[in-house]
C-alpha cells in the first residue's frame, strides 16, 4: 500500500477527531451546560478516552437541552 494513500485517509480522520474532541470539551466546560447523569468529569473522560466515538456520543446522548 502506498504511504500517500494511507496519509490521505488518516490525516482527515485525525483532524476530525481532534476537532470534535476540542469542540466537545469546550461545550462541556461551559457553565450553563447540563449533562445527563450530572457528572461532567465522567463525560470528559468519555470524550477523551473513547477516541472518535466519545465526542459523538456526548453530542448525541450526553447533553441536556434547556
N, CA, C and O atoms as a Tinker XYZ file with bonds, in Angstrom:
   264  protein
     1  N      0.840000   -1.185000    0.000000    73     2
     2  CA     0.000000    0.000000    0.000000    64     1     3
     3  C      0.883000    1.246000    0.000000    63     2     4     5
     4  O      1.916000    1.284000    0.667000    81     3
     5  N      0.482000    2.227000   -0.726000    73     3     6
     6  CA     1.244000    3.459000   -0.858000    64     5     7
     7  C      1.069000    4.333000    0.380000    63     6     8     9
     8  O     -0.037000    4.477000    0.900000    81     7
     9  N      2.168000    4.910000    0.844000    73     7    10
    10  CA     2.132000    5.750000    2.043000    64     9    11
    11  C      1.265000    6.999000    1.828000    63    10    12    13
    12  O      0.624000    7.472000    2.767000    81    11
    13  N      1.241000    7.531000    0.611000    73    11    14
    14  CA     0.419000    8.713000    0.323000    64    13    15
    15  C     -1.063000    8.401000    0.484000    63    14    16    17
    16  O     -1.823000    9.242000    0.965000    81    15
    17  N     -1.479000    7.209000    0.087000    73    15    18
    18  CA    -2.876000    6.799000    0.241000    64    17    19
    19  C     -3.247000    6.660000    1.714000    63    18    20    21
    20  O     -4.322000    7.080000    2.143000    81    19
    21  N     -2.350000    6.073000    2.466000    73    19    22
    22  CA    -2.593000    5.910000    3.899000    64    21    23
    23  C     -2.713000    7.281000    4.574000    63    22    24    25
    24  O     -3.617000    7.496000    5.382000    81    23
    25  N     -1.809000    8.202000    4.246000    73    23    26
    26  CA    -1.871000    9.546000    4.824000    64    25    27
    27  C     -3.120000   10.292000    4.383000    63    26    28    29
    28  O     -3.684000   11.064000    5.158000    81    27
    29  N     -3.561000   10.073000    3.146000    73    27    30
    30  CA    -4.767000   10.718000    2.651000    64    29    31
    31  C     -6.003000   10.253000    3.406000    63    30    32    33
    32  O     -7.004000   10.969000    3.447000    81    31
    33  N     -5.952000    9.088000    3.993000    73    31    34
    34  CA    -7.073000    8.571000    4.783000    64    33    35
    35  C     -6.930000    8.962000    6.253000    63    34    36    37
    36  O     -7.905000    9.375000    6.881000    81    35
    37  N     -5.732000    8.835000    6.800000    73    35    38
    38  CA    -5.510000    9.034000    8.226000    64    37    39
    39  C     -5.570000   10.514000    8.629000    63    38    40    41
    40  O     -6.163000   10.842000    9.657000    81    39
    41  N     -4.978000   11.396000    7.852000    73    39    42
    42  CA    -4.910000   12.810000    8.243000    64    41    43
    43  C     -6.296000   13.449000    8.372000    63    42    44    45
    44  O     -6.540000   14.122000    9.374000    81    43
    45  N     -7.220000   13.277000    7.413000    73    43    46
    46  CA    -8.561000   13.861000    7.621000    64    45    47
    47  C     -9.284000   13.278000    8.838000    63    46    48    49
    48  O     -9.975000   14.005000    9.553000    81    47
    49  N     -9.131000   11.985000    9.075000    73    47    50
    50  CA    -9.755000   11.388000   10.264000    64    49    51
    51  C     -9.164000   11.961000   11.546000    63    50    52    53
    52  O     -9.886000   12.194000   12.516000    81    51
    53  N     -7.871000   12.185000   11.553000    73    51    54
    54  CA    -7.208000   12.765000   12.725000    64    53    55
    55  C     -7.682000   14.199000   12.963000    63    54    56    57
    56  O     -7.925000   14.589000   14.105000    81    55
    57  N     -7.814000   14.973000   11.907000    73    55    58
    58  CA    -8.294000   16.352000   12.032000    64    57    59
    59  C     -9.731000   16.371000   12.567000    63    58    60    61
    60  O    -10.061000   17.178000   13.435000    81    59
    61  N    -10.576000   15.487000   12.050000    73    59    62
    62  CA   -11.958000   15.388000   12.533000    64    61    63
    63  C    -11.988000   14.990000   14.001000    63    62    64    65
    64  O    -12.740000   15.568000   14.785000    81    63
    65  N    -11.178000   14.010000   14.376000    73    63    66
    66  CA   -11.147000   13.540000   15.760000    64    65    67
    67  C    -10.712000   14.652000   16.708000    63    66    68    69
    68  O    -11.358000   14.873000   17.733000    81    67
    69  N     -9.641000   15.346000   16.387000    73    67    70
    70  CA    -9.135000   16.403000   17.269000    64    69    71
    71  C    -10.132000   17.569000   17.328000    63    70    72    73
    72  O    -10.352000   18.143000   18.395000    81    71
    73  N    -10.727000   17.915000   16.193000    73    71    74
    74  CA   -11.723000   18.986000   16.176000    64    73    75
    75  C    -12.920000   18.656000   17.047000    63    74    76    77
    76  O    -13.364000   19.489000   17.838000    81    75
    77  N    -13.447000   17.448000   16.907000    73    75    78
    78  CA   -14.583000   17.031000   17.737000    64    77    79
    79  C    -14.205000   16.988000   19.219000    63    78    80    81
    80  O    -15.006000   17.358000   20.077000    81    79
    81  N    -12.999000   16.543000   19.514000    73    79    82
    82  CA   -12.534000   16.468000   20.897000    64    81    83
    83  C    -12.539000   17.855000   21.542000    63    82    84    85
    84  O    -13.088000   18.039000   22.628000    81    83
    85  N    -11.923000   18.831000   20.863000    73    83    86
    86  CA   -11.865000   20.178000   21.431000    64    85    87
    87  C    -13.235000   20.827000   21.494000    63    86    88    89
    88  O    -13.550000   21.507000   22.471000    81    87
    89  N    -14.055000   20.630000   20.471000    73    87    90
    90  CA   -15.395000   21.211000   20.449000    64    89    91
    91  C    -16.241000   20.641000   21.595000    63    90    92    93
    92  O    -16.938000   21.383000   22.287000    81    91
    93  N    -16.174000   19.321000   21.790000    73    91    94
    94  CA   -16.946000   18.686000   22.860000    64    93    95
    95  C    -16.457000   19.136000   24.234000    63    94    96    97
    96  O    -17.271000   19.412000   25.116000    81    95
    97  N    -15.144000   19.215000   24.428000    73    95    98
    98  CA   -14.628000   19.658000   25.726000    64    97    99
    99  C    -14.967000   21.123000   25.984000    63    98   100   101
   100  O    -15.283000   21.492000   27.116000    81    99
   101  N    -14.906000   21.960000   24.955000    73    99   102
   102  CA   -15.300000   23.357000   25.111000    64   101   103
   103  C    -16.775000   23.454000   25.515000    63   102   104   105
   104  O    -17.125000   24.192000   26.436000    81   103
   105  N    -17.630000   22.708000   24.823000    73   103   106
   106  CA   -19.056000   22.732000   25.131000    64   105   107
   107  C    -19.313000   22.219000   26.547000    63   106   108   109
   108  O    -20.149000   22.764000   27.267000    81   107
   109  N    -18.601000   21.184000   26.938000    73   107   110
   110  CA   -18.774000   20.588000   28.266000    64   109   111
   111  C    -18.395000   21.562000   29.378000    63   110   112   113
   112  O    -19.020000   21.565000   30.438000    81   111
   113  N    -17.382000   22.382000   29.144000    73   111   114
   114  CA   -16.905000   23.264000   30.212000    64   113   115
   115  C    -17.693000   24.559000   30.332000    63   114   116   117
   116  O    -17.426000   25.355000   31.232000    81   115
   117  N    -18.649000   24.786000   29.455000    73   115   118
   118  CA   -19.495000   25.981000   29.598000    64   117   119
   119  C    -20.291000   25.873000   30.894000    63   118   120   121
   120  O    -20.865000   24.821000   31.176000    81   119
   121  N    -20.336000   26.943000   31.689000    73   119   122
   122  CA   -21.001000   26.874000   32.999000    64   121   123
   123  C    -22.481000   26.523000   32.934000    63   122   124   125
   124  O    -22.996000   25.861000   33.835000    81   123
   125  N    -23.168000   26.953000   31.891000    73   123   126
   126  CA   -24.605000   26.689000   31.816000    64   125   127
   127  C    -24.936000   25.309000   31.253000    63   126   128   129
   128  O    -26.103000   24.918000   31.245000    81   127
   129  N    -23.938000   24.564000   30.782000    73   127   130
   130  CA   -24.172000   23.254000   30.178000    64   129   131
   131  C    -24.538000   22.223000   31.239000    63   130   132   133
   132  O    -23.836000   22.082000   32.240000    81   131
   133  N    -25.619000   21.516000   31.024000    73   131   134
   134  CA   -26.028000   20.400000   31.875000    64   133   135
   135  C    -25.862000   19.118000   31.078000    63   134   136   137
   136  O    -26.081000   19.088000   29.867000    81   135
   137  N    -25.469000   18.058000   31.780000    73   135   138
   138  CA   -25.237000   16.778000   31.107000    64   137   139
   139  C    -26.072000   15.682000   31.758000    63   138   140   141
   140  O    -26.447000   15.775000   32.926000    81   139
   141  N    -26.351000   14.657000   30.985000    73   139   142
   142  CA   -27.087000   13.505000   31.519000    64   141   143
   143  C    -26.211000   12.795000   32.540000    63   142   144   145
   144  O    -25.019000   12.591000   32.312000    81   143
   145  N    -26.792000   12.430000   33.634000    73   143   146
   146  CA   -26.048000   11.778000   34.701000    64   145   147
   147  C    -25.439000   12.761000   35.681000    63   146   148   149
   148  O    -25.046000   12.376000   36.782000    81   147
   149  N    -25.355000   14.031000   35.293000    73   147   150
   150  CA   -24.896000   15.073000   36.197000    64   149   151
   151  C    -23.403000   15.166000   36.411000    63   150   152   153
   152  O    -22.961000   16.056000   37.137000    81   151
   153  N    -22.599000   14.294000   35.820000    73   151   154
   154  CA   -21.165000   14.304000   36.071000    64   153   155
   155  C    -20.387000   14.735000   34.833000    63   154   156   157
   156  O    -20.238000   13.970000   33.880000    81   155
   157  N    -19.901000   15.959000   34.860000    73   155   158
   158  CA   -19.095000   16.448000   33.750000    64   157   159
   159  C    -17.744000   15.730000   33.685000    63   158   160   161
   160  O    -17.174000   15.576000   32.605000    81   159
   161  N    -17.240000   15.295000   34.827000    73   159   162
   162  CA   -15.953000   14.583000   34.846000    64   161   163
   163  C    -16.061000   13.269000   34.078000    63   162   164   165
   164  O    -15.171000   12.932000   33.296000    81   163
   165  N    -17.135000   12.534000   34.296000    73   163   166
   166  CA   -17.329000   11.263000   33.578000    64   165   167
   167  C    -17.433000   11.513000   32.083000    63   166   168   169
   168  O    -16.840000   10.782000   31.289000    81   167
   169  N    -18.181000   12.541000   31.689000    73   167   170
   170  CA   -18.308000   12.849000   30.271000    64   169   171
   171  C    -16.976000   13.301000   29.685000    63   170   172   173
   172  O    -16.672000   12.969000   28.539000    81   171
   173  N    -16.175000   14.048000   30.436000    73   171   174
   174  CA   -14.850000   14.454000   29.951000    64   173   175
   175  C    -13.978000   13.221000   29.703000    63   174   176   177
   176  O    -13.264000   13.161000   28.702000    81   175
   177  N    -14.029000   12.255000   30.591000    73   175   178
   178  CA   -13.249000   11.017000   30.407000    64   177   179
   179  C    -13.724000   10.240000   29.187000    63   178   180   181
   180  O    -12.912000    9.693000   28.442000    81   179
   181  N    -15.036000   10.191000   28.982000    73   179   182
   182  CA   -15.581000    9.511000   27.796000    64   181   183
   183  C    -15.123000   10.226000   26.531000    63   182   184   185
   184  O    -14.695000    9.584000   25.572000    81   183
   185  N    -15.212000   11.542000   26.528000    73   183   186
   186  CA   -14.812000   12.317000   25.354000    64   185   187
   187  C    -13.334000   12.085000   25.034000    63   186   188   189
   188  O    -12.969000   11.915000   23.871000    81   187
   189  N    -12.496000   12.078000   26.051000    73   187   190
   190  CA   -11.051000   11.961000   25.837000    64   189   191
   191  C    -10.623000   10.536000   25.475000    63   190   192   193
   192  O     -9.816000   10.346000   24.565000    81   191
   193  N    -11.151000    9.546000   26.174000    73   191   194
   194  CA   -10.609000    8.196000   26.036000    64   193   195
   195  C    -11.354000    7.281000   25.071000    63   194   196   197
   196  O    -10.862000    6.193000   24.771000    81   195
   197  N    -12.512000    7.680000   24.579000    73   195   198
   198  CA   -13.232000    6.813000   23.646000    64   197   199
   199  C    -12.991000    7.283000   22.198000    63   198   200   201
   200  O    -13.766000    6.972000   21.294000    81   199
   201  N    -11.925000    8.019000   22.011000    73   199   202
   202  CA   -11.477000    8.467000   20.689000    64   201   203
   203  C    -12.583000    9.128000   19.886000    63   202   204   205
   204  O    -13.262000   10.014000   20.406000    81   203
   205  N    -12.784000    8.738000   18.666000    73   203   206
   206  CA   -13.723000    9.410000   17.767000    64   205   207
   207  C    -15.170000    9.264000   18.229000    63   206   208   209
   208  O    -15.969000   10.179000   18.027000    81   207
   209  N    -15.521000    8.157000   18.833000    73   207   210
   210  CA   -16.908000    7.927000   19.245000    64   209   211
   211  C    -17.292000    8.669000   20.523000    63   210   212   213
   212  O    -18.474000    8.944000   20.732000    81   211
   213  N    -16.332000    8.998000   21.377000    73   211   214
   214  CA   -16.629000    9.698000   22.626000    64   213   215
   215  C    -17.292000   11.050000   22.413000    63   214   216   217
   216  O    -18.354000   11.302000   22.982000    81   215
   217  N    -16.689000   11.940000   21.599000    73   215   218
   218  CA   -17.348000   13.226000   21.354000    64   217   219
   219  C    -18.692000   13.080000   20.646000    63   218   220   221
   220  O    -19.633000   13.813000   20.950000    81   219
   221  N    -18.788000   12.150000   19.717000    73   219   222
   222  CA   -20.063000   11.933000   19.016000    64   221   223
   223  C    -21.119000   11.467000   20.006000    63   222   224   225
   224  O    -22.253000   11.943000   19.971000    81   223
   225  N    -20.761000   10.547000   20.881000    73   223   226
   226  CA   -21.680000   10.064000   21.911000    64   225   227
   227  C    -22.117000   11.205000   22.823000    63   226   228   229
   228  O    -23.288000   11.297000   23.191000    81   227
   229  N    -21.179000   12.070000   23.185000    73   227   230
   230  CA   -21.510000   13.222000   24.030000    64   229   231
   231  C    -22.544000   14.116000   23.343000    63   230   232   233
   232  O    -23.537000   14.502000   23.960000    81   231
   233  N    -22.316000   14.446000   22.068000    73   231   234
   234  CA   -23.236000   15.344000   21.372000    64   233   235
   235  C    -24.605000   14.697000   21.135000    63   234   236   237
   236  O    -25.619000   15.395000   21.129000    81   235
   237  N    -24.649000   13.404000   20.944000    73   235   238
   238  CA   -25.916000   12.741000   20.686000    64   237   239
   239  C    -26.694000   12.395000   21.950000    63   238   240   241
   240  O    -27.922000   12.482000   21.960000    81   239
   241  N    -25.992000   12.002000   23.021000    73   239   242
   242  CA   -26.694000   11.492000   24.207000    64   241   243
   243  C    -26.349000   12.197000   25.501000    63   242   244   245
   244  O    -27.117000   12.110000   26.458000    81   243
   245  N    -25.225000   12.894000   25.571000    73   243   246
   246  CA   -24.762000   13.423000   26.848000    64   245   247
   247  C    -25.310000   14.778000   27.240000    63   246   248   249
   248  O    -25.434000   15.075000   28.428000    81   247
   249  N    -25.640000   15.601000   26.263000    73   247   250
   250  CA   -26.078000   16.953000   26.580000    64   249   251
   251  C    -27.563000   16.992000   26.880000    63   250   252   253
   252  O    -28.359000   16.280000   26.268000    81   251
   253  N    -27.917000   17.834000   27.830000    73   251   254
   254  CA   -29.322000   18.102000   28.118000    64   253   255
   255  C    -29.635000   19.498000   27.602000    63   254   256   257
   256  O    -28.940000   20.455000   27.941000    81   255
   257  N    -30.637000   19.616000   26.813000    73   255   258
   258  CA   -31.040000   20.919000   26.285000    64   257   259
   259  C    -31.966000   21.628000   27.266000    63   258   260   261
   260  O    -32.764000   21.004000   27.965000    81   259
   261  N    -31.835000   22.939000   27.294000    73   259   262
   262  CA   -32.749000   23.746000   28.102000    64   261   263
   263  C    -32.388000   23.914000   29.475000    63   262   264
   264  O    -33.103000   24.579000   30.225000    81   263
